Amino acid sequence: MFLVNSALQHISISTAAIISVTGYLVIFTGLVCLMLAIMAMDKLMTAKKPAAEPAAVASPAMAPGSAGSVRIFSVPNKDAALLMAIVADKLGKPLNELKFKTIKEV
């Protein structure tokens, strides 16, 4: 450690520039390698898709006055219904005029 400190006490501007550019190149090369590794892992993880997707199921006929279907993720049906009723009440609109796309717990 003492040899490095004594050797670098009196260096010229050009030597300092070469040292700093070399440091930048090392860091940039490391970042590029990290980026390539992340891209490769992304390709590996997304490549595993099912061979055949199931055929689309025809949706049942909507009830008169309904605003469509809702996708519910990890929320009990009772909680989803309560949430939709609260939102409709706070907005002062009937429930059939609101369109909920998805409901999921955060």
N, C-alpha and C positions, 0 to 999 in steps of 0.2 A: 504494500500500500504506500509506503514512503517513497519507493522508487517511482511510482506513477505520479505522485504529487510533485516530486522534485523535477521530473522530466517535463511536466506540463506547466511549469511556472512561467517560462519565457518562451512563448511560441508566436510565430508571425500571424498576420491576419489571414494569409492564404492557407496556412496549416489549420487554423481554427475553422475556416470555411469548409475545408475538405472534411474535417472531423464532423462538423454539424451536418453537412450534406450526407455523409455516410450514415449518420444516426437517423436522419429522415428516411433514407432509403430502406434501412432495416425495419423501421416502424411501418412504413408503407407496404413493404413486402409481407410483413406479418399480418397486416390488415387484409391484404388481398388473399392470402392463404386462408385466413379465417372466413372471409366472404365465400370463397370457393367451397370450403368444407360445409358451410351452412347451406349453400345452394345444392350440394350433392345430397345432404341429408334430407332436404325438402323434396328432391326428386325421388329418393328412395321411399319416403313416407307416403307421398301422394300417388305413387305408382301402383299401390295395392288397392285396386278397385275390384268390385265383383265383376265376374265375366259377363253376366247377363242381368240387366235390370228388369224387375218385374213389370208386367204390362200395367198401364195406367188403369186404375179402377174408376169406373164411372161414378161420379158423385151423385148422391141421392137428390131428388128434387127438393128445392128450398121451400120452406114454409112461406105462405103469403106474408109480406111485410118484413121478412128477414133481410139482413144486410150482408149475408155471406157466412163463410165458415171462419173459425178461429183455430190456429195451431197452438196447443197448450203443452208446454214443456215443464215437467217436474213440479207441477202445481196441481193440487186437488181440484176437482171440478167445482166443489162448493166455494173454494177461495176465488177461483176465476170468476164465478158468477157474482160473488160479492163485490169483487173489484170492478167488474163491468157496471154493476148497479150503482156503485159509489161514483164512478166517473160520469155516468149519465146524469145522476142527481146533481153533482157539482156543476156540470155544464148546463143543466136545465133543458136538456134535450131528451126526446124519447129514445129508448134503447135501439129501436129499429132504424134510427137515422145515423147511428154511429157505426163505424166499421173498425173492428179490432182485427189486426193481422196475426199477431202472436202475443202470447202471455207466457213469460218465464220468470222464475225466481232469480234474483240477482244476488 
